[in-house]
């Protein structure tokens, strides 16, 4: 009987820890209308994804540690994360398509077109120190705020 109780407690604790988010902060996620997005966010979407419809908008409360408050899923399998004022934090293709180069810093485009001329962009993240870029062939690169190459990640 004692072993059954201990086994049950272990399963219960494991289940609770598996439900925690990856970043260690439990954020409530709720679907919201695209009307809650700021002018910055809607302008960004209209500029870089003109013909693409919004599939859904999720709001995180509290915001994620990287500043993400809103996650916008588009009909072309692209996810765009925005902070609370509508600045983009990351753009990622969940499918086989590329993200628009119009989002990417000109120096990053210049570097990748020389080093990886046939490979498209799968993801870009922006933070306080610079940019993280994932190319289609699982090539991960870091750049500083000015778009200058720092390193290729393993």
C-alpha positions in Angstrom: 0.0 0.0 0.0 2.8 2.3 0.9 4.4 1.7 -2.6 1.1 2.5 -4.3 0.9 5.9 -2.5 4.5 6.7 -3.3 4.0 5.7 -6.9 0.9 7.9 -7.1 2.7 10.9 -5.6 5.6 10.5 -8.1 3.2 10.4 -11.0 1.3 13.4 -9.7 4.5 15.4 -9.2 5.7 14.5 -12.6 2.4 15.5 -14.2 2.5 18.9 -12.5 6.0 19.6 -13.6 5.2 18.5 -17.2 2.4 21.1 -17.2 4.8 24.0 -16.5 5.9 26.1 -19.4 9.4 25.9 -20.8 10.4 29.3 -19.5 9.4 28.5 -15.9 6.6 31.0 -15.8 3.0 29.9 -16.0 1.3 32.2 -18.5 -2.4 32.0 -19.1 -3.0 31.9 -22.9 -6.2 33.1 -24.2 -7.5 33.6 -27.7 -8.4 37.2 -28.4 -9.6 39.2 -31.4 -7.1 40.7 -33.8 -8.6 44.1 -32.8 -6.6 44.1 -29.6 -3.4 44.3 -31.5 -1.7 47.8 -31.5 -1.3 50.0 -34.5 2.4 49.0 -34.6 1.5 45.3 -34.9 -1.2 45.7 -37.5 1.0 48.0 -39.6 3.8 45.4 -39.4 1.4 42.6 -40.5 0.0 44.7 -43.4 3.4 45.7 -44.6 5.1 42.3 -44.6 2.1 39.9 -45.0 -0.2 41.9 -47.2 -2.3 39.1 -48.7 -2.1 36.7 -45.6 -5.1 36.4 -43.3 -4.8 36.1 -39.5 -5.8 32.6 -38.3 -5.8 33.4 -34.6 -4.3 35.7 -32.0 -3.2 34.5 -28.5 -2.5 36.7 -25.6 -0.1 35.7 -22.8 -0.8 37.0 -19.3 1.7 37.6 -17.8 3.9 38.2 -20.8 6.7 35.8 -21.5 10.2 36.5 -20.2 11.3 37.5 -23.7 8.6 40.2 -23.7 6.1 38.4 -25.9 2.5 39.4 -25.1 0.8 38.4 -28.4 1.3 35.5 -30.7 -0.3 35.9 -34.1 -0.8 32.7 -36.3 -1.2 33.5 -40.0 -2.8 31.3 -42.6 0.5 30.6 -44.3 1.9 28.8 -41.2 3.9 31.8 -39.9 3.9 32.8 -36.3 4.6 36.4 -35.3 5.3 37.3 -31.7 4.8 40.9 -30.5 5.5 42.7 -27.3 2.9 44.7 -25.4 3.4 47.8 -27.6 3.3 45.9 -30.9 7.0 45.6 -31.7 7.8 42.2 -33.3 9.9 39.9 -31.2 10.1 36.9 -33.5 8.8 35.6 -36.8 8.9 31.9 -37.6 7.7 29.7 -40.4 6.0 26.6 -39.0 5.8 25.1 -42.5 8.0 24.8 -45.5 7.8 28.4 -46.6 10.3 31.2 -45.9 9.7 34.4 -43.9 9.8 37.6 -45.8 13.3 39.1 -46.3 11.7 42.6 -45.8 11.7 41.9 -42.0 15.4 41.1 -41.9 18.2 43.7 -41.3 20.0 44.6 -44.5 23.4 43.6 -43.1 22.1 40.1 -42.3 20.7 39.8 -45.8 24.1 40.8 -47.2 26.0 38.3 -45.1 23.7 35.4 -45.7 23.4 36.0 -49.4 27.2 35.7 -49.7 27.7 32.7 -47.3 24.4 30.9 -48.0 23.1 32.2 -51.3 20.5 29.5 -51.9 19.1 29.1 -48.4 16.1 31.0 -47.2 15.1 32.3 -43.7 13.0 30.1 -41.4 13.1 32.2 -38.3 14.3 35.5 -36.8 14.3 36.6 -33.2 15.1 40.1 -32.0 16.3 40.9 -28.4 18.3 43.6 -26.6 21.6 42.3 -27.9 20.8 41.6 -31.5 19.3 39.0 -33.7 19.1 35.2 -33.9 18.5 33.8 -37.4 17.6 30.3 -38.4 18.1 29.4 -42.0 16.1 26.7 -43.8 18.8 24.0 -43.5 18.9 24.2 -39.7 21.7 26.8 -39.8 21.6 29.0 -36.7 23.4 32.4 -36.7 23.8 35.2 -34.2 24.1 38.9 -35.2 24.6 42.0 -33.2 22.1 45.0 -33.1 23.7 46.4 -36.3 23.3 43.1 -38.2 27.0 42.2 -38.0 27.8 38.5 -37.9 28.9 37.2 -34.5 28.8 33.4 -34.7 27.3 30.2 -36.1 25.7 28.1 -33.5 26.1 24.3 -33.3 
